[in-house]
């Protein structure tokens, strides 16, 4: 191991190597310089002046346009520029104006375009390397609006997509390299700072500083995925479905973040609980909100109070176990009939009594309405006489007697 000392307070913050020239480049933020090292003897070969506060580097090799060759690109956060350095002559070619606070850059090998994340203007500048020698102002093809505080860039050259980590938005913007438009925005952890693409498994990895996590994105679907394994106990007790797709157990799989995974019991079993396998022969029960508000679920929870819901939302990687238990024996028909007879004997008298009372109240209301109608038809002089006549003929209910105080009746009739 060898330590290379830099003169003065250069504050080196970025480094990149060139395997063709065997050079190593270091961006010195506080001295606004680019140091060039020989990788074999660890000596400083040159110190090249660049823009204010250089913070990120990228190397473009063998760009096809005649006379351009390989270049080193330097993102200068304070001067809002990208410096272009010729690695052969060790001279600056251009300082290209970009957005505010350029903090990261990457080259798309499909088009040779340079993508620059501007953390201060929430944009990504696209630089055309073939126009650098002609005009620095014309080097920026377009500025793409992304999330807040873009801070990291990665390129999927196979699918021609650019992934941008937006620290303040907790998202990753996906740029289509064919048209330089944002095709999708993916939610990830808190304060994503850096992003990287793995060509071997087509995964995009996002470092989330504030949530202490790494989000994994499947570049084929542009969805956050989790590495998970599922098991069933007992093994023949049921099956597991995630988003209505049956999952193979005892096998590590990639599955979409926030998938709804449900345990379905086979005949003779009922679901008991979900548990997470923590390793070292220990598990942790997963508690969830009920997956149904039906009266059947309510009654089931009363009978089996230890049950948790059969569905849970997948929010982290891990190994998960769906536990089942033997279903209780069905209640014999004779017991159901006995219960029905008991309920019938207990509640039927009260029902009959209520029906009789309801019928009496209905008849009384009908008679009172009839009394009121006939009473209003009688004149003041013959009202008492006519009313008693109607009662004698049986046209009025006996409740007519209640009218006597109202008619001013005194005595027997």
ChimeraX attribute file (.defattr): number of C-alpha atoms within 10 A of each C-alpha:
attribute: neighborCount
match mode: 1-to-1
recipient: residues
	/A:1	2
	/A:2	5
	/A:3	6
	/A:4	9
	/A:5	9
	/A:6	12
	/A:7	6
	/A:8	8
	/A:9	10
	/A:10	17
	/A:11	15
	/A:12	19
	/A:13	15
	/A:14	17
	/A:15	17
	/A:16	16
	/A:17	18
	/A:18	16
	/A:19	10
	/A:20	8
	/A:21	11
	/A:22	11
	/A:23	18
	/A:24	19
	/A:25	24
	/A:26	24
	/A:27	29
	/A:28	26
	/A:29	24
	/A:30	16
	/A:31	18
	/A:32	22
	/A:33	22
	/A:34	27
	/A:35	21
	/A:36	23
	/A:37	20
	/A:38	16
	/A:39	16
	/A:40	9
	/A:41	7
	/A:42	15
	/A:43	12
	/A:44	17
	/A:45	13
	/A:46	15
	/A:47	18
	/A:48	15
	/A:49	16
	/A:50	27
	/A:51	23
	/A:52	21
	/A:53	23
	/A:54	31
	/A:55	26
	/A:56	25
	/A:57	25
	/A:58	21
	/A:59	21
	/A:60	19
	/A:61	17
	/A:62	12
	/A:63	16
	/A:64	12
	/A:65	10
	/A:66	8
	/A:67	9
	/A:68	17
	/A:69	14
	/A:70	18
	/A:71	22
	/A:72	22
	/A:73	24
	/A:74	31
	/A:75	32
	/A:76	30
	/A:77	24
	/A:78	17
	/A:79	19
	/A:80	23
	/A:81	25
	/A:82	29
	/A:83	23
	/A:84	22
	/A:85	23
	/A:86	16
	/A:87	18
	/A:88	10
	/A:89	8
	/A:90	17
	/A:91	15
	/A:92	17
	/A:93	17
	/A:94	19
	/A:95	22
	/A:96	23
	/A:97	20
	/A:98	27
	/A:99	21
	/A:100	20
	/A:101	26
	/A:102	32
	/A:103	25
	/A:104	26
	/A:105	27
	/A:106	23
	/A:107	24
	/A:108	18
	/A:109	16
	/A:110	15
	/A:111	14
	/A:112	18
	/A:113	21
	/A:114	23
	/A:115	26
	/A:116	32
	/A:117	32
	/A:118	31
	/A:119	25
	/A:120	17
	/A:121	19
	/A:122	23
	/A:123	25
	/A:124	29
	/A:125	24
	/A:126	22
	/A:127	25
	/A:128	18
	/A:129	24
	/A:130	17
	/A:131	16
	/A:132	19
	/A:133	13
	/A:134	10
	/A:135	12
	/A:136	18
	/A:137	13
	/A:138	15
	/A:139	23
	/A:140	22
	/A:141	16
	/A:142	17
	/A:143	21
	/A:144	18
	/A:145	16
	/A:146	26
	/A:147	22
	/A:148	19
	/A:149	25
	/A:150	34
	/A:151	27
	/A:152	26
	/A:153	27
	/A:154	25
	/A:155	26
	/A:156	21
	/A:157	16
	/A:158	11
	/A:159	14
	/A:160	15
	/A:161	21
	/A:162	24
	/A:163	27
	/A:164	35
	/A:165	33
	/A:166	31
	/A:167	26
	/A:168	17
	/A:169	19
	/A:170	21
	/A:171	24
	/A:172	28
	/A:173	23
	/A:174	24
	/A:175	22
	/A:176	16
	/A:177	20
	/A:178	11
	/A:179	8
	/A:180	18
	/A:181	17
	/A:182	18
	/A:183	13
	/A:184	13
	/A:185	19
	/A:186	16
	/A:187	15
	/A:188	26
	/A:189	20
	/A:190	20
	/A:191	22
	/A:192	31
	/A:193	21
	/A:194	21
	/A:195	23
	/A:196	19
	/A:197	22
	/A:198	13
	/A:199	13
	/A:200	6
	/A:201	9
	/A:202	15
	/A:203	20
	/A:204	23
	/A:205	19
	/A:206	28
	/A:207	23
	/A:208	22
	/A:209	15
	/A:210	13
	/A:211	12
	/A:212	12
	/A:213	15
	/A:214	18
	/A:215	21
	/A:216	24
	/A:217	23
	/A:218	19
	/A:219	21
	/A:220	9
	/A:221	9
	/A:222	18
	/A:223	19
	/A:224	22
	/A:225	23
	/A:226	22
	/A:227	15
	/A:228	18
	/A:229	20
	/A:230	20
	/A:231	21
	/A:232	19
	/A:233	15
	/A:234	14
	/A:235	12
	/A:236	11
	/A:237	21
	/A:238	20
	/A:239	20
	/A:240	23
	/A:241	16
	/A:242	19
	/A:243	15
	/A:244	11
	/A:245	10
	/A:246	13
	/A:247	19
	/A:248	14
	/A:249	16
	/A:250	14
	/A:251	12
	/A:252	13
	/A:253	15
	/A:254	15
	/A:255	20
	/A:256	20
	/A:257	20
	/A:258	16
	/A:259	18
	/A:260	15
	/A:261	19
	/A:262	23
	/A:263	26
	/A:264	18
	/A:265	22
	/A:266	14
	/A:267	10
	/A:268	13
	/A:269	17
	/A:270	20
	/A:271	22
	/A:272	20
	/A:273	21
	/A:274	26
	/A:275	18
	/A:276	17
	/A:277	18
	/A:278	12
	/A:279	8
	/A:280	6
	/A:281	6
	/A:282	9
	/A:283	15
	/A:284	12
	/A:285	15
	/A:286	14
	/A:287	13
	/A:288	14
	/A:289	10
	/A:290	16
	/A:291	13
	/A:292	12
	/A:293	8
	/A:294	10
	/A:295	9
	/A:296	10
	/A:297	14
	/A:298	14
	/A:299	11
	/A:300	12
	/A:301	15
	/A:302	11
	/A:303	10
	/A:304	11
	/A:305	10
	/A:306	9
	/A:307	18
	/A:308	20
	/A:309	20
	/A:310	24
	/A:311	23
	/A:312	21
	/A:313	14
	/A:314	19
	/A:315	13
	/A:316	14
	/A:317	15
	/A:318	15
	/A:319	19
	/A:320	23
	/A:321	24
	/A:322	27
	/A:323	22
	/A:324	26
	/A:325	15
	/A:326	14
	/A:327	13
	/A:328	9
	/A:329	7
	/A:330	6
	/A:331	8
	/A:332	8
	/A:333	9
	/A:334	9
	/A:335	10
	/A:336	11
	/A:337	11
	/A:338	11
	/A:339	12
	/A:340	12
	/A:341	11
	/A:342	12
	/A:343	11
	/A:344	12
	/A:345	11
	/A:346	11
	/A:347	10
	/A:348	12
	/A:349	11
	/A:350	10
	/A:351	12
	/A:352	11
	/A:353	11
	/A:354	12
	/A:355	12
	/A:356	11
	/A:357	12
	/A:358	12
	/A:359	12
	/A:360	12
	/A:361	12
	/A:362	11
	/A:363	13
	/A:364	14
	/A:365	12
	/A:366	12
	/A:367	17
	/A:368	15
	/A:369	12
	/A:370	15
	/A:371	18
	/A:372	12
	/A:373	11
	/A:374	14
	/A:375	17
	/A:376	10
	/A:377	9
	/A:378	14
	/A:379	10
	/A:380	10
	/A:381	8
	/A:382	9
	/A:383	15
	/A:384	18
	/A:385	11
	/A:386	15
	/A:387	21
	/A:388	16
	/A:389	12
	/A:390	14
	/A:391	15
	/A:392	11
	/A:393	8
	/A:394	10
	/A:395	11
	/A:396	19
	/A:397	16
	/A:398	11
	/A:399	12
	/A:400	17
	/A:401	15
	/A:402	11
	/A:403	15
	/A:404	14
	/A:405	9
	/A:406	9
	/A:407	15
	/A:408	9
	/A:409	12
	/A:410	8
	/A:411	6
	/A:412	4
	/A:413	5
